[in-house]
Amino acid sequence: MNNKKVTVLTVIVIVIVVVLSFVWSFFDGRRIRRQENVIKEEVINYLKDKYHEDFVVNDLSFQKNTFDVEEDDDYVTKEMKSSLIYRLSMSSSRLINFDVLYVVYPDEDEYKDNAKYNILEKGIYENYIYQYKIRDIKREIKSDVLKRFSNSSNLDVAIDHIALNADNILVDRSLDSKDIRALYDEYRSLDKSVSNINFYRMCSKISEDVNLIINLSIRDYIEKDDVGEFSKEVVDVVRYIQDLGYDNYDINISFKNYQSANISKYFVDDEEKISLIFDYENYSDVADEDKLSVYVLDKD
């Protein structure tokens, strides 16, 4: 009889624990959803006020803020327990996809204790203007670049090295200088009316030697007898890009037969040239003696 009572009491306790856990999870889930909805609404209103356009949130995730500290002559990554970095995947009414970082510190004391480690500052950070202008630049140059390269297609563009964080999102950090913060604020004040070339120049102010990256495909491959004619096309494209004001460039081309090429600025005795470098995947069926290598072209 006692054993039965113990068993019944054990079952009752287990049921109570399960019910309480369910109730706690339910209400905690509601609290988290309310908090996320507040953040979504705040971000949407912020973007709408800034860009005068409607936005929607496609996805939301979060992570802890981390930083590196030196311990025993080695760097160790630590996590701030009270920090949250929400990443929102967004879309605009102009059908541009972009990302937003929403950084918060519920425990202000913990933030102050760790500010010496160059952690992210709280705030809303987004790369809408970057994605917007990238689409404009692509539209600006696409037809003319493809026209200059025979049998070319699938052109994409990017601007590299403008960010201290992934996805070209400029973020403030606790150890940033006043000059850096002023430069970032200038970048973040840009609106959609800024010209493509002025946007590129603003990126160049943030990071030296910023490149306009152009990726495209050519439905053919280049043999030794074709290098001369292809080189003329390369020079023509570089002239066109630089005449628009994109002084630094990095052009990547994929061909058939697992052949590729990179085109970039190159200097010989302070004279600007064009570097054309061919490469091949290991499984390319082009014989080694027939493979193209490195060519230095005169720009003028």
N, C-alpha and C positions, 0 to 999 in steps of 0.2 A: 504493500500500500504506500509506504514511504517513497519507494522507488517510483511509483506512478506519479505521486505528487511532485517529486523532483523533476520528472520528465515533463509533466504538464507545465510546471513553472518555467522550465528551460525553454519550452516551445513558446510560452507567452512572452518571455523576455526577448527571444529572437524575433518574434512577430513585432513587438513594440519597437525594437531597434530598427528593423527593416522599414516599418511605417515612418518612424521619425527621420530615418535617412532619406526616404522618399520625399517626405514633406520638406525637409531642409534643402534637398536638391531642387525641388520644384520652386521654392521661393528664392533660392540662390540663383537659379536659372532665370527667373523673372527679373531679379535685380540686375544681372549681367546684361540681359536683353534691353532693359530700360536704359542702362548706362551706354550701351552700344548705340541705341537709337538717338540718345542725346548727342553723342559724338558725331553720328552721321548727319544729323540736322545742323549741328554747328559747322561742320565742314562744308556742307552744301551751301549754307547761307554765306559763309566766308568766300567761297568760290564765285557765287552768284553776284555778290557785291563787288568783287574784284574784276570779273570778266564780263559781267552783264549777260549771262547766259545760263541756261538750265543744265543741271548735272544730276546724275544718278549714281548710287553706290552699287557696284556689282558684287563685291566681296569684301569681307573685313576679317583680318586676323591680327594677332598680337604676339609680342615677344618681350623678353626682358632686355633692359639696357645692359650691355657688357662693356668692359674696359680692360686694358692690359696693365699690369703692374709688374715691376721687376722684383724677383725674389731669387736669391742665391744665384746671381748672374744669369738668370733666365727670366723670360716673360711668361706670366701666368694670366689667363683670362678669368676675370671675376664677374659676377652677376649682381646687379642691384636688385634687391628683393622687392622694393616698393615701386620700382619704375615700370612703366608700360609703354611700349611703342606699338601703336596701332598702325597697320598698313591697310589702306583702303584702295581697292581697285575701282577706278571711276570711269565713267563715260560722259562726254559732253553732248549737247544737242547737235553739235557738228560732227558727231560720230568719231570723236578722237578718244582713244583709250589712254589713260595715264594713271599715275600712282600718287597717293598722298600719305605722308607720315604724320601721325598725331602723337606727340610725345608728352607724357604727363609724369609727374612725381608726386604721388600722394603724401609721401613723407619728405617734407622740405628739409628736415635736418639731415636725412641721409644724402639728399642731393648736395647740400653744402659740404658734407664730409668728403664727398667723392669728386667735387668739382675740380680738384687739383689733377685729376686723371684725364682731363680732356674729354669729358662725356658730352652727349648731346644736350642742348638746351631745350627746355620745354617749348612747345609751339606747334604750329601747323606748317608743314613743308610740302610742296607739290611741284610736279614737273609738267604742268599743263602747257605753259608758255613754250617749253622746250619741244614737246611733241607737236604743238600747233605750228611752230616755225619750221620744224623739220619737214612737216608735210608741205608747207609753202615752198621751201627750198627744193624739195623733190619735184614739185609741180613746175617750179621755175626752170630747172635745168634738164629735166628728164628727156624731153623730145629732142633737144639740141645735142645732148651727149649721145643718145642712142643713134641719132642721125649721123654722127661723126664716126662711130664704130660700126663696121659692117656686121650684119647678122646678130646684133646685140639685143638684149631684152632683160626684163626683171631687174630694173634699177632700183636701188635703195640708197638712202643717204643717212648720215649721222654726223654728229660733232663730238669729238672725243675729249676726254680729260677736262671737262668743265666742273666736275663735281668731286667732293670729298666723300660722297656716299654713293651707294649703288643707284643705278638707273637715272643718273644725271639729276638728282635731287640735291640742291644745295642746302646744307644744314648748318646751323650755328653750333659751335662747340664752346665749352666753358673756357678754353685757353686761347680762343681766337683773339687776335689783336683788333684794335679799333679800326684800323685801315681795312682789314679783311672784312669786318662786319659791315663797314660802309660800302664796300664793293659788292657784297652780297645783297645788301638792301637796294643798291642801285639796280642790280640784275632783277631782283624780285619786284621792282616797281615797273618793269616793262609791261606794256599791254599789247594787245593783238595788232595794234597799228604800227608797231615798230617794223622797219624794213628788214628784209632778210639779211642784208649785208651788215646793217647796224647791230642786229642780233648776234651775228657771227663775230663782229668786232668786240661786242660786250663780253662774249665768251672768251675771246683772246685776252681781254684785260684780266680775267679771273685766272687764267692759266696760260703760261707762255707756250708758244708753238702749238696752238690748237690746230688740228687738222679738220678739213671737210672730208669725211670719209664717203667714198662712192663705191658701192658694190654692184656688180652686174654680171650677166652671163653672156657668152658669145656662142652661138650655135655652130661652131666650127673649131678647128685647132690650127695653131700656127706652126709651120715648118720653116726650115732655114731659108728657103726661097721666098717665104712670105714676110720675113722680118722687116725688110726695107719698107714695104707698103704699110705694114702694120705700124711701124715706127712713125710714119707720117701721120697716121690717125692719132697716135698717142700725143704727138706734139700739138696737133690741132686741138685736141680736147683740153690739154693743159693750158694752152693760150686762152681758150674760151673761158675756162674756170677762173683763171687769174684776171682776165679782163673784167669779169664781174666783180672782182674784189676779194675772192677767196684765195688768198696768197698761199696758204699751206694746204696741201691736199694729200690724200692717200687713196689711190684707186686700186681696187682689188677685182680681178676678172677671173671667172672660171670658164674653161673651155671644155670641149669634148676630149676624149682620150685621157681623162683625169689630169689635164694640164691646167695650170693656173699662172697668173702673173700679178705682180705688184708694181705700181708706178708711184714714185714719190720724188720729192725735191732732193737734189744732190749737188754738192759744191766741189769744184775742182779749182784750187788756187783762188778762192773767193769768187769764182765765176759760177753762176747758177746753171746747173744742168738738170737733166731728167734721168732718173734711175729706172730702168726697166729690167725686172728680174723674173725669170720664168722658173717654175717649179713643177714637180710631177709627184703624184701619189705612188706609193711602192708598187701598187698593182697595175700601174699604167703599162700598156703593151708597147710603148715607144722604146726603141733600142737606145742604149746609153749614148752611142755615137751620134744619134740623131736628135738628142735632147738639146734644147736651147738653154742658155745660161744667163749671163748678165750683160746688159748693154747700157752704155752711157750716151744719152742723146743730147744734142744741142737744142736749146729751147728756141733760139732765134734762127 
